[in-house]
Amino acid sequence: MSVTNRRARADWSGAWRTLVSFAAVGALWEVVARTVVRNRLVLVPLSEVLSALGSEIASGQFWRHTWVTFGELATGFPLSVLLGVSIGLLLAQSRPLQQILDPLLTALYSVPIVALAPLFISWLGFGLDSKVAIILLTAVFPIIINTEVGLRSTDRGLIEASRSFNASRWQIFQHVTFPFALPFIIGGIRVAFARALVGVIVAEFFGAYAGYGYAILAASQNFRTAHLLGYVLVLGFIGMLGSVGMRSLERRLAPWREMHE
């Protein structure tokens, strides 16, 4: 059996297992909400959550919030990727720069975003700028770390072999170092996307007139648990799609990884 056929069978098997696990969790959720947890402020049956989400879609509010949140993500996340990869490349190439910036980056990475979000809102206002700043702060660090680690982890034997063929530094980077680090970088981007989702929701909690975070906060304040959980489900689905997309991108850009799985 060819590698492609094995990969296709594995993908189908994984998809079926995912569907079965989702169905099992959904059924358990429905049963527990109807028989064990009777308080609708704590847990709502999945069927009611889907119904509430359907009403939001029909009313047009869902698309309004989607447009706002995706606009913020589409602006902030690509900037996070560009900035994170660039800083990671610089740190990997310069040991003195790495020694200078690493403590500062570690300190910033350790700061909880919830503590800084109100400051960004007060500094930059309720518009797009504050949301982009918070997304950058939450998403850029995993990309920086993974990029630097991936570049520094390149097999020294491959580098020495390239030098023995008189390869230039750029050729070594283009054909050896960067391809070796690519799975690390994509792994960092996968983590960063999940953090960006959290960042944009936190930003909308503290200052927004629309968006998923605004909708979740409004639903919680009005005790509309079904609507709140509906948007949480959507966020989980978006995060899952982002992870699947990153895996697919890794297979396209680093197909040799398949040989070792």
NUTI-562400 format. One record per atom (N, C-alpha, C): residue in three letters; x negated, y, z negated; residue number from 1. Coordinates in steps of 0.1 Angstrom, whole numbers, plus 5000, padded with zeros to 4 digits. Example, Ala and Ser with C-alpha at 12.3 -4.5 7.8 and 13.67 -1.06 7.14 Angstrom:
<firos>
   residu      X      Y      Z   num
      Ala   4868   4943   4922     1
      Ala   4877   4955   4922     1
      Ala   4868   4967   4922     1
      Ser   4872   4978   4929     2
      Ser   4863   4989   4929     2
      Ser   4871   5000   4921     2
</firos>
This chain:
<firos>
   residu      X      Y      Z   num
      Met   4992   4988   5000     1
      Met   5000   5000   5000     1
      Met   4991   5012   5000     1
      Ser   4994   5022   5008     2
      Ser   4986   5034   5010     2
      Ser   4988   5043   4997     2
      Val   4979   5053   4996     3
      Val   4979   5062   4985     3
      Val   4992   5070   4986     3
      Thr   4996   5074   4998     4
      Thr   5008   5083   5000     4
      Thr   5020   5075   4995     4
      Asn   5021   5062   4999     5
      Asn   5033   5054   4995     5
      Asn   5034   5052   4980     5
      Arg   5022   5050   4974     6
      Arg   5022   5048   4960     6
      Arg   5026   5061   4953     6
      Arg   5021   5073   4958     7
      Arg   5025   5085   4952     7
      Arg   5040   5088   4954     7
      Ala   5045   5084   4965     8
      Ala   5060   5087   4968     8
      Ala   5068   5078   4958     8
      Arg   5064   5065   4956     9
      Arg   5071   5056   4947     9
      Arg   5070   5061   4933     9
      Ala   5058   5066   4929    10
      Ala   5057   5072   4916    10
      Ala   5065   5084   4913    10
      Asp   5066   5093   4924    11
      Asp   5075   5105   4923    11
      Asp   5089   5101   4921    11
      Trp   5094   5091   4929    12
      Trp   5108   5087   4928    12
      Trp   5111   5081   4914    12
      Ser   5101   5073   4909    13
      Ser   5103   5066   4896    13
      Ser   5103   5077   4885    13
      Gly   5094   5087   4887    14
      Gly   5094   5098   4877    14
      Gly   5107   5106   4877    14
      Ala   5112   5108   4889    15
      Ala   5125   5116   4891    15
      Ala   5136   5109   4884    15
      Trp   5137   5096   4886    16
      Trp   5148   5088   4880    16
      Trp   5147   5088   4865    16
      Arg   5135   5086   4860    17
      Arg   5133   5087   4846    17
      Arg   5137   5100   4840    17
      Thr   5134   5111   4847    18
      Thr   5137   5124   4842    18
      Thr   5153   5126   4842    18
      Leu   5159   5121   4852    19
      Leu   5174   5123   4853    19
      Leu   5180   5114   4842    19
      Val   5175   5102   4840    20
      Val   5181   5094   4829    20
      Val   5179   5100   4815    20
      Ser   5167   5106   4813    21
      Ser   5164   5113   4800    21
      Ser   5173   5125   4798    21
      Phe   5175   5133   4809    22
      Phe   5184   5144   4808    22
      Phe   5199   5140   4805    22
      Ala   5203   5129   4812    23
      Ala   5217   5124   4809    23
      Ala   5218   5119   4795    23
      Ala   5208   5113   4790    24
      Ala   5209   5107   4776    24
      Ala   5209   5119   4766    24
      Val   5201   5129   4768    25
      Val   5200   5140   4759    25
      Val   5214   5148   4759    25
      Gly   5219   5149   4772    26
      Gly   5232   5156   4773    26
      Gly   5243   5149   4766    26
      Ala   5244   5136   4768    27
      Ala   5254   5128   4761    27
      Ala   5253   5128   4746    27
      Leu   5240   5127   4741    28
      Leu   5238   5128   4727    28
      Leu   5242   5142   4721    28
      Trp   5239   5152   4729    29
      Trp   5243   5166   4725    29
      Trp   5258   5167   4724    29
      Glu   5265   5162   4734    30
      Glu   5280   5163   4734    30
      Glu   5286   5155   4722    30
      Val   5281   5143   4719    31
      Val   5286   5135   4708    31
      Val   5283   5141   4695    31
      Val   5271   5146   4693    32
      Val   5267   5152   4680    32
      Val   5275   5164   4677    32
      Ala   5277   5173   4688    33
      Ala   5284   5185   4686    33
      Ala   5299   5183   4683    33
      Arg   5305   5172   4688    34
      Arg   5319   5169   4685    34
      Arg   5322   5161   4673    34
      Thr   5312   5153   4669    35
      Thr   5315   5144   4658    35
      Thr   5307   5147   4645    35
      Val   5295   5153   4646    36
      Val   5286   5154   4634    36
      Val   5286   5169   4630    36
      Val   5282   5178   4639    37
      Val   5281   5192   4636    37
      Val   5294   5199   4641    37
      Arg   5303   5202   4632    38
      Arg   5316   5207   4636    38
      Arg   5316   5223   4637    38
      Asn   5305   5229   4631    39
      Asn   5305   5243   4631    39
      Asn   5300   5249   4644    39
      Arg   5309   5256   4651    40
      Arg   5306   5261   4665    40
      Arg   5296   5272   4665    40
      Leu   5293   5278   4653    41
      Leu   5283   5288   4652    41
      Leu   5269   5282   4652    41
      Val   5268   5269   4649    42
      Val   5255   5262   4649    42
      Val   5253   5254   4661    42
      Leu   5262   5246   4666    43
      Leu   5261   5238   4678    43
      Leu   5274   5237   4686    43
      Val   5273   5239   4699    44
      Val   5285   5238   4708    44
      Val   5283   5227   4717    44
      Pro   5293   5219   4720    45
      Pro   5292   5208   4730    45
      Pro   5286   5213   4743    45
      Leu   5279   5204   4750    46
      Leu   5273   5208   4762    46
      Leu   5283   5212   4773    46
      Ser   5295   5205   4773    47
      Ser   5305   5208   4782    47
      Ser   5310   5223   4781    47
      Glu   5311   5228   4768    48
      Glu   5315   5242   4766    48
      Glu   5304   5251   4770    48
      Val   5292   5247   4768    49
      Val   5280   5256   4772    49
      Val   5280   5257   4787    49
      Leu   5282   5247   4794    50
      Leu   5283   5247   4809    50
      Leu   5295   5255   4814    50
      Ser   5306   5254   4807    51
      Ser   5318   5262   4810    51
      Ser   5315   5277   4808    51
      Ala   5309   5280   4797    52
      Ala   5305   5294   4794    52
      Ala   5296   5300   4805    52
      Leu   5286   5292   4809    53
      Leu   5276   5296   4819    53
      Leu   5284   5298   4832    53
      Gly   5293   5289   4835    54
      Gly   5301   5291   4847    54
      Gly   5309   5304   4847    54
      Ser   5314   5307   4836    55
      Ser   5322   5320   4835    55
      Ser   5313   5332   4837    55
      Glu   5301   5331   4832    56
      Glu   5291   5342   4834    56
      Glu   5287   5343   4849    56
      Ile   5286   5332   4855    57
      Ile   5283   5332   4870    57
      Ile   5294   5338   4878    57
      Ala   5306   5334   4874    58
      Ala   5318   5339   4882    58
      Ala   5321   5353   4880    58
      Ser   5317   5359   4868    59
      Ser   5320   5373   4865    59
      Ser   5309   5382   4872    59
      Gly   5298   5376   4876    60
      Gly   5287   5384   4882    60
      Gly   5276   5388   4872    60
      Gln   5279   5387   4859    61
      Gln   5269   5391   4849    61
      Gln   5257   5383   4849    61
      Phe   5258   5370   4852    62
      Phe   5246   5361   4853    62
      Phe   5237   5366   4864    62
      Trp   5242   5370   4875    63
      Trp   5233   5374   4886    63
      Trp   5227   5388   4883    63
      Arg   5234   5396   4876    64
      Arg   5228   5409   4872    64
      Arg   5216   5407   4862    64
      His   5218   5398   4852    65
      His   5207   5395   4843    65
      His   5196   5388   4850    65
      Thr   5199   5379   4860    66
      Thr   5189   5372   4867    66
      Thr   5180   5381   4875    66
      Trp   5186   5391   4882    67
      Trp   5179   5400   4890    67
      Trp   5169   5408   4882    67
      Val   5173   5412   4870    68
      Val   5165   5421   4861    68
      Val   5153   5412   4856    68
      Thr   5156   5401   4851    69
      Thr   5145   5392   4845    69
      Thr   5135   5388   4856    69
      Phe   5140   5383   4867    70
      Phe   5131   5378   4878    70
      Phe   5123   5390   4884    70
      Gly   5129   5402   4884    71
      Gly   5121   5413   4889    71
      Gly   5110   5416   4880    71
      Glu   5112   5415   4867    72
      Glu   5101   5417   4857    72
      Glu   5090   5407   4858    72
      Leu   5095   5394   4859    73
      Leu   5085   5383   4861    73
      Leu   5077   5384   4874    73
      Ala   5084   5387   4885    74
      Ala   5078   5388   4898    74
      Ala   5067   5399   4898    74
      Thr   5069   5409   4889    75
      Thr   5059   5420   4889    75
      Thr   5047   5416   4879    75
      Gly   5051   5412   4867    76
      Gly   5041   5409   4857    76
      Gly   5033   5397   4858    76
      Phe   5039   5386   4863    77
      Phe   5032   5373   4863    77
      Phe   5021   5373   4873    77
      Pro   5023   5377   4886    78
      Pro   5012   5377   4896    78
      Pro   5001   5386   4891    78
      Leu   5004   5397   4884    79
      Leu   4993   5406   4879    79
      Leu   4985   5398   4868    79
      Ser   4992   5390   4860    80
      Ser   4986   5382   4850    80
      Ser   4976   5372   4856    80
      Val   4981   5365   4867    81
      Val   4972   5356   4874    81
      Val   4960   5362   4880    81
      Leu   4962   5373   4887    82
      Leu   4951   5380   4893    82
      Leu   4941   5385   4883    82
      Leu   4946   5391   4872    83
      Leu   4937   5397   4862    83
      Leu   4930   5385   4854    83
      Gly   4938   5375   4851    84
      Gly   4932   5364   4843    84
      Gly   4921   5356   4851    84
      Val   4923   5353   4864    85
      Val   4913   5346   4871    85
      Val   4901   5355   4873    85
      Ser   4903   5368   4875    86
      Ser   4892   5378   4877    86
      Ser   4883   5378   4865    86
      Ile   4889   5380   4853    87
      Ile   4882   5381   4841    87
      Ile   4875   5368   4838    87
      Gly   4882   5356   4840    88
      Gly   4876   5343   4838    88
      Gly   4863   5341   4847    88
      Leu   4864   5346   4859    89
      Leu   4852   5345   4868    89
      Leu   4841   5353   4863    89
      Leu   4843   5365   4858    90
      Leu   4833   5374   4853    90
      Leu   4827   5368   4840    90
      Leu   4835   5363   4832    91
      Leu   4829   5357   4819    91
      Leu   4821   5344   4822    91
      Ala   4825   5336   4832    92
      Ala   4818   5324   4835    92
      Ala   4804   5328   4842    92
      Gln   4803   5339   4848    93
      Gln   4791   5343   4855    93
      Gln   4781   5351   4847    93
      Ser   4786   5356   4836    94
      Ser   4777   5365   4827    94
      Ser   4778   5360   4813    94
      Arg   4768   5354   4808    95
      Arg   4767   5350   4794    95
      Arg   4768   5362   4784    95
      Pro   4761   5373   4787    96
      Pro   4762   5385   4778    96
      Pro   4776   5391   4777    96
      Leu   4782   5392   4789    97
      Leu   4796   5397   4789    97
      Leu   4805   5388   4782    97
      Gln   4803   5375   4783    98
      Gln   4811   5365   4776    98
      Gln   4810   5366   4761    98
      Gln   4797   5369   4756    99
      Gln   4795   5371   4742    99
      Gln   4801   5384   4737    99
      Ile   4802   5394   4745   100
      Ile   4808   5406   4741   100
      Ile   4823   5406   4740   100
      Leu   4829   5400   4751   101
      Leu   4844   5400   4752   101
      Leu   4851   5389   4745   101
      Asp   4844   5378   4743   102
      Asp   4851   5366   4738   102
      Asp   4857   5369   4724   102
      Pro   4850   5375   4715   103
      Pro   4857   5378   4702   103
      Pro   4869   5386   4703   103
      Leu   4868   5397   4712   104
      Leu   4880   5406   4714   104
      Leu   4892   5398   4720   104
      Leu   4889   5390   4730   105
      Leu   4900   5382   4737   105
      Leu   4906   5372   4727   105
      Thr   4898   5366   4718   106
      Thr   4903   5357   4709   106
      Thr   4912   5364   4699   106
      Ala   4908   5376   4694   107
      Ala   4916   5383   4685   107
      Ala   4929   5387   4691   107
      Leu   4929   5392   4703   108
      Leu   4941   5396   4710   108
      Leu   4951   5384   4713   108
      Tyr   4944   5372   4716   109
      Tyr   4952   5360   4718   109
      Tyr   4959   5355   4706   109
      Ser   4953   5358   4694   110
      Ser   4959   5353   4681   110
      Ser   4970   5362   4676   110
      Val   4971   5374   4682   111
      Val   4981   5384   4677   111
      Val   4995   5379   4682   111
      Pro   5005   5378   4673   112
      Pro   5018   5374   4677   112
      Pro   5025   5386   4685   112
      Ile   5030   5382   4697   113
      Ile   5035   5392   4706   113
      Ile   5047   5399   4700   113
      Val   5055   5392   4691   114
      Val   5066   5399   4685   114
      Val   5062   5411   4677   114
      Ala   5050   5411   4671   115
      Ala   5046   5422   4663   115
      Ala   5042   5434   4672   115
      Leu   5038   5432   4684   116
      Leu   5034   5443   4693   116
      Leu   5045   5448   4703   116
      Ala   5055   5439   4705   117
      Ala   5065   5443   4715   117
      Ala   5072   5456   4712   117
      Pro   5076   5459   4699   118
      Pro   5082   5472   4697   118
      Pro   5073   5484   4700   118
      Leu   5060   5482   4698   119
      Leu   5050   5493   4701   119
      Leu   5050   5496   4716   119
      Phe   5049   5485   4724   120
      Phe   5049   5487   4738   120
      Phe   5062   5494   4743   120
      Ile   5073   5490   4737   121
      Ile   5086   5496   4741   121
      Ile   5085   5511   4737   121
      Ser   5080   5515   4726   122
      Ser   5080   5529   4722   122
      Ser   5069   5537   4730   122
      Trp   5058   5530   4734   123
      Trp   5048   5537   4742   123
      Trp   5053   5539   4756   123
      Leu   5058   5528   4762   124
      Leu   5061   5528   4777   124
      Leu   5076   5529   4780   124
      Gly   5084   5529   4770   125
      Gly   5099   5531   4773   125
      Gly   5106   5518   4776   125
      Phe   5118   5519   4780   126
      Phe   5127   5508   4782   126
      Phe   5126   5502   4796   126
      Gly   5118   5508   4804   127
      Gly   5118   5504   4818   127
      Gly   5109   5492   4821   127
      Leu   5105   5491   4834   128
      Leu   5097   5480   4838   128
      Leu   5083   5480   4833   128
      Asp   5077   5491   4830   129
      Asp   5063   5492   4826   129
      Asp   5061   5484   4813   129
      Ser   5070   5486   4803   130
      Ser   5068   5479   4790   130
      Ser   5069   5464   4792   130
      Lys   5078   5460   4800   131
      Lys   5080   5445   4802   131
      Lys   5068   5439   4809   131
      Val   5062   5446   4819   132
      Val   5051   5441   4826   132
      Val   5039   5440   4816   132
      Ala   5037   5450   4808   133
      Ala   5026   5450   4798   133
      Ala   5027   5439   4788   133
      Ile   5040   5436   4784   134
      Ile   5041   5425   4774   134
      Ile   5039   5411   4781   134
      Ile   5044   5410   4794   135
      Ile   5041   5398   4801   135
      Ile   5026   5396   4803   135
      Leu   5019   5406   4806   136
      Leu   5004   5405   4808   136
      Leu   4998   5401   4795   136
      Leu   5002   5406   4784   137
      Leu   4996   5403   4771   137
      Leu   4999   5389   4767   137
      Thr   5010   5383   4771   138
      Thr   5013   5370   4767   138
      Thr   5008   5359   4776   138
      Ala   5007   5363   4789   139
      Ala   5003   5353   4800   139
      Ala   4989   5352   4804   139
      Val   4981   5363   4802   140
      Val   4968   5364   4808   140
      Val   4958   5355   4801   140
      Phe   4959   5353   4788   141
      Phe   4948   5346   4781   141
      Phe   4946   5332   4785   141
      Pro   4957   5324   4786   142
      Pro   4955   5310   4790   142
      Pro   4948   5309   4804   142
      Ile   4950   5318   4813   143
      Ile   4944   5318   4826   143
      Ile   4929   5322   4825   143
      Ile   4926   5332   4816   144
      Ile   4912   5335   4814   144
      Ile   4904   5323   4808   144
      Ile   4910   5317   4798   145
      Ile   4903   5306   4791   145
      Ile   4901   5295   4801   145
      Asn   4911   5290   4808   146
      Asn   4910   5279   4816   146
      Asn   4901   5281   4828   146
      Thr   4901   5293   4833   147
      Thr   4892   5297   4845   147
      Thr   4878   5296   4840   147
      Glu   4875   5302   4829   148
      Glu   4861   5302   4824   148
      Glu   4856   5288   4821   148
      Val   4865   5280   4814   149
      Val   4861   5266   4810   149
      Val   4859   5258   4823   149
      Gly   4868   5259   4833   150
      Gly   4867   5252   4845   150
      Gly   4854   5255   4852   150
      Leu   4851   5267   4853   151
      Leu   4838   5271   4861   151
      Leu   4826   5266   4853   151
      Arg   4826   5267   4840   152
      Arg   4814   5263   4832   152
      Arg   4813   5248   4831   152
      Ser   4824   5241   4834   153
      Ser   4824   5226   4833   153
      Ser   4820   5219   4846   153
      Thr   4817   5227   4856   154
      Thr   4813   5221   4869   154
      Thr   4801   5211   4868   154
      Asp   4802   5200   4874   155
      Asp   4792   5190   4873   155
      Asp   4778   5196   4878   155
      Arg   4768   5196   4869   156
      Arg   4756   5201   4873   156
      Arg   4749   5194   4884   156
      Gly   4752   5181   4885   157
      Gly   4746   5173   4896   157
      Gly   4751   5178   4909   157
      Leu   4763   5181   4910   158
      Leu   4769   5187   4923   158
      Leu   4762   5200   4927   158
      Ile   4760   5208   4917   159
      Ile   4754   5221   4919   159
      Ile   4739   5219   4924   159
      Glu   4732   5210   4917   160
      Glu   4718   5208   4921   160
      Glu   4717   5202   4935   160
      Ala   4726   5193   4938   161
      Ala   4726   5187   4951   161
      Ala   4729   5197   4962   161
      Ser   4738   5207   4959   162
      Ser   4740   5218   4969   162
      Ser   4728   5226   4970   162
      Arg   4721   5229   4959   163
      Arg   4709   5237   4960   163
      Arg   4698   5230   4968   163
      Ser   4698   5217   4967   164
      Ser   4687   5210   4975   164
      Ser   4689   5211   4990   164
      Phe   4702   5214   4994   165
      Phe   4705   5216   5008   165
      Phe   4704   5231   5012   165
      Asn   4698   5239   5003   166
      Asn   4696   5254   5005   166
      Asn   4710   5261   5006   166
      Ala   4720   5257   4998   167
      Ala   4732   5264   4998   167
      Ala   4731   5277   4990   167
      Ser   4737   5287   4995   168
      Ser   4736   5300   4988   168
      Ser   4746   5300   4976   168
      Arg   4745   5310   4967   169
      Arg   4753   5311   4955   169
      Arg   4768   5311   4959   169
      Trp   4771   5319   4970   170
      Trp   4785   5320   4975   170
      Trp   4790   5306   4980   170
      Gln   4781   5299   4987   171
      Gln   4785   5286   4993   171
      Gln   4787   5276   4981   171
      Ile   4779   5277   4971   172
      Ile   4781   5268   4959   172
      Ile   4794   5271   4953   172
      Phe   4797   5284   4951   173
      Phe   4809   5288   4944   173
      Phe   4821   5284   4953   173
      Gln   4820   5286   4966   174
      Gln   4832   5284   4975   174
      Gln   4835   5269   4976   174
      His   4824   5260   4977   175
      His   4826   5246   4980   175
      His   4824   5237   4968   175
      Val   4819   5242   4957   176
      Val   4816   5233   4946   176
      Val   4823   5238   4933   176
      Thr   4819   5250   4929   177
      Thr   4823   5254   4916   177
      Thr   4838   5257   4915   177
      Phe   4843   5265   4925   178
      Phe   4857   5269   4924   178
      Phe   4866   5257   4927   178
      Pro   4863   5248   4937   179
      Pro   4872   5237   4938   179
      Pro   4872   5228   4925   179
      Phe   4861   5227   4919   180
      Phe   4860   5219   4906   180
      Phe   4869   5225   4896   180
      Ala   4869   5239   4895   181
      Ala   4876   5246   4884   181
      Ala   4891   5247   4888   181
      Leu   4895   5245   4900   182
      Leu   4908   5248   4905   182
      Leu   4919   5241   4896   182
      Pro   4918   5228   4893   183
      Pro   4928   5221   4884   183
      Pro   4929   5228   4871   183
      Phe   4917   5232   4865   184
      Phe   4918   5239   4852   184
      Phe   4926   5252   4854   184
      Ile   4923   5260   4865   185
      Ile   4930   5273   4867   185
      Ile   4945   5271   4868   185
      Ile   4949   5261   4876   186
      Ile   4963   5258   4878   186
      Ile   4969   5254   4865   186
      Gly   4962   5246   4857   187
      Gly   4967   5242   4844   187
      Gly   4969   5254   4835   187
      Gly   4960   5264   4836   188
      Gly   4962   5276   4828   188
      Gly   4974   5285   4833   188
      Ile   4976   5285   4846   189
      Ile   4987   5292   4852   189
      Ile   5000   5285   4847   189
      Arg   5001   5272   4847   190
      Arg   5013   5265   4842   190
      Arg   5016   5269   4827   190
      Val   5006   5270   4819   191
      Val   5008   5274   4805   191
      Val   5012   5289   4805   191
      Ala   5006   5297   4813   192
      Ala   5009   5311   4813   192
      Ala   5023   5314   4818   192
      Phe   5028   5306   4827   193
      Phe   5042   5308   4832   193
      Phe   5052   5307   4820   193
      Ala   5050   5296   4813   194
      Ala   5059   5294   4801   194
      Ala   5058   5305   4791   194
      Arg   5045   5310   4789   195
      Arg   5043   5321   4780   195
      Arg   5049   5334   4785   195
      Ala   5049   5336   4799   196
      Ala   5055   5348   4805   196
      Ala   5070   5348   4803   196
      Leu   5076   5336   4804   197
      Leu   5090   5335   4801   197
      Leu   5094   5340   4787   197
      Val   5086   5335   4777   198
      Val   5088   5339   4764   198
      Val   5085   5354   4762   198
      Gly   5075   5359   4769   199
      Gly   5072   5373   4768   199
      Gly   5083   5382   4773   199
      Val   5088   5379   4784   200
      Val   5099   5387   4790   200
      Val   5111   5387   4782   200
      Ile   5115   5376   4776   201
      Ile   5126   5375   4767   201
      Ile   5124   5383   4754   201
      Val   5112   5382   4748   202
      Val   5109   5391   4737   202
      Val   5110   5405   4740   202
      Ala   5105   5409   4752   203
      Ala   5105   5423   4756   203
      Ala   5120   5428   4757   203
      Glu   5128   5420   4763   204
      Glu   5142   5423   4765   204
      Glu   5150   5423   4752   204
      Phe   5145   5416   4742   205
      Phe   5151   5417   4729   205
      Phe   5150   5431   4723   205
      Phe   5138   5437   4725   206
      Phe   5136   5449   4718   206
      Phe   5140   5462   4726   206
      Gly   5141   5460   4739   207
      Gly   5145   5472   4747   207
      Gly   5149   5469   4761   207
      Ala   5161   5467   4764   208
      Ala   5166   5465   4777   208
      Ala   5181   5467   4778   208
      Tyr   5185   5469   4790   209
      Tyr   5200   5471   4793   209
      Tyr   5205   5459   4800   209
      Ala   5197   5450   4804   210
      Ala   5201   5438   4812   210
      Ala   5190   5428   4812   210
      Gly   5192   5416   4816   211
      Gly   5182   5405   4816   211
      Gly   5186   5394   4806   211
      Tyr   5180   5383   4808   212
      Tyr   5183   5371   4800   212
      Tyr   5181   5374   4785   212
      Gly   5171   5381   4781   213
      Gly   5169   5384   4767   213
      Gly   5180   5392   4762   213
      Tyr   5184   5402   4769   214
      Tyr   5195   5411   4765   214
      Tyr   5208   5403   4764   214
      Ala   5210   5394   4773   215
      Ala   5222   5386   4773   215
      Ala   5222   5376   4761   215
      Ile   5211   5370   4758   216
      Ile   5210   5362   4746   216
      Ile   5212   5369   4733   216
      Leu   5206   5381   4732   217
      Leu   5207   5389   4720   217
      Leu   5222   5394   4718   217
      Ala   5228   5398   4729   218
      Ala   5242   5402   4728   218
      Ala   5251   5391   4724   218
      Ala   5248   5379   4730   219
      Ala   5257   5367   4726   219
      Ala   5255   5363   4712   219
      Ser   5243   5364   4707   220
      Ser   5240   5361   4692   220
      Ser   5247   5371   4683   220
      Gln   5247   5383   4687   221
      Gln   5253   5394   4678   221
      Gln   5268   5393   4678   221
      Asn   5274   5387   4689   222
      Asn   5289   5385   4690   222
      Asn   5293   5371   4687   222
      Phe   5283   5363   4682   223
      Phe   5286   5349   4678   223
      Phe   5292   5340   4689   223
      Arg   5287   5343   4701   224
      Arg   5291   5335   4713   224
      Arg   5280   5325   4716   224
      Thr   5280   5314   4707   225
      Thr   5269   5304   4708   225
      Thr   5269   5297   4721   225
      Ala   5280   5295   4728   226
      Ala   5280   5288   4741   226
      Ala   5273   5296   4751   226
      His   5275   5309   4751   227
      His   5269   5318   4761   227
      His   5254   5318   4758   227
      Leu   5250   5319   4745   228
      Leu   5236   5320   4742   228
      Leu   5229   5307   4747   228
      Leu   5235   5295   4744   229
      Leu   5228   5283   4748   229
      Leu   5228   5281   4763   229
      Gly   5238   5287   4770   230
      Gly   5238   5286   4784   230
      Gly   5226   5293   4790   230
      Tyr   5222   5305   4785   231
      Tyr   5211   5312   4790   231
      Tyr   5198   5305   4786   231
      Val   5198   5299   4774   232
      Val   5186   5291   4770   232
      Val   5184   5279   4779   232
      Leu   5195   5272   4783   233
      Leu   5194   5261   4793   233
      Leu   5188   5266   4806   233
      Val   5192   5278   4811   234
      Val   5187   5283   4823   234
      Val   5172   5286   4822   234
      Leu   5168   5291   4811   235
      Leu   5154   5294   4809   235
      Leu   5146   5281   4809   235
      Gly   5151   5271   4802   236
      Gly   5144   5258   4802   236
      Gly   5143   5252   4816   236
      Phe   5153   5254   4824   237
      Phe   5153   5249   4838   237
      Phe   5143   5256   4846   237
      Ile   5142   5269   4844   238
      Ile   5133   5278   4852   238
      Ile   5118   5273   4848   238
      Gly   5116   5271   4835   239
      Gly   5103   5267   4831   239
      Gly   5099   5253   4837   239
      Met   5109   5244   4837   240
      Met   5106   5231   4843   240
      Met   5103   5232   4858   240
      Leu   5111   5241   4865   241
      Leu   5108   5243   4880   241
      Leu   5094   5249   4882   241
      Gly   5090   5258   4873   242
      Gly   5077   5264   4874   242
      Gly   5066   5253   4872   242
      Ser   5068   5244   4862   243
      Ser   5058   5234   4860   243
      Ser   5057   5224   4872   243
      Val   5068   5220   4877   244
      Val   5068   5212   4889   244
      Val   5062   5218   4901   244
      Gly   5065   5231   4903   245
      Gly   5059   5238   4914   245
      Gly   5044   5239   4912   245
      Met   5039   5241   4900   246
      Met   5024   5242   4898   246
      Met   5018   5228   4900   246
      Arg   5024   5217   4897   247
      Arg   5019   5204   4899   247
      Arg   5018   5202   4915   247
      Ser   5029   5206   4922   248
      Ser   5028   5204   4936   248
      Ser   5017   5213   4942   248
      Leu   5015   5225   4937   249
      Leu   5005   5233   4942   249
      Leu   4991   5227   4940   249
      Glu   4989   5221   4928   250
      Glu   4976   5214   4925   250
      Glu   4974   5203   4935   250
      Arg   4984   5195   4938   251
      Arg   4982   5184   4948   251
      Arg   4978   5189   4961   251
      Arg   4984   5201   4965   252
      Arg   4980   5206   4978   252
      Arg   4966   5212   4979   252
      Leu   4962   5219   4968   253
      Leu   4949   5226   4968   253
      Leu   4938   5217   4963   253
      Ala   4941   5207   4955   254
      Ala   4931   5198   4950   254
      Ala   4935   5183   4952   254
      Pro   4937   5179   4964   255
      Pro   4942   5165   4967   255
      Pro   4933   5154   4962   255
      Trp   4920   5157   4960   256
      Trp   4911   5147   4955   256
      Trp   4914   5142   4941   256
      Arg   4921   5150   4934   257
      Arg   4925   5146   4920   257
      Arg   4934   5134   4920   257
      Glu   4942   5132   4931   258
      Glu   4951   5121   4932   258
      Glu   4943   5108   4932   258
      Met   4931   5108   4937   259
      Met   4923   5096   4938   259
      Met   4919   5091   4924   259
      His   4919   5099   4914   260
      His   4915   5095   4901   260
      His   4926   5093   4891   260
      Glu   4939   5094   4896   261
      Glu   4950   5092   4888   261
      Glu   4956   5078   4889   261
</firos>
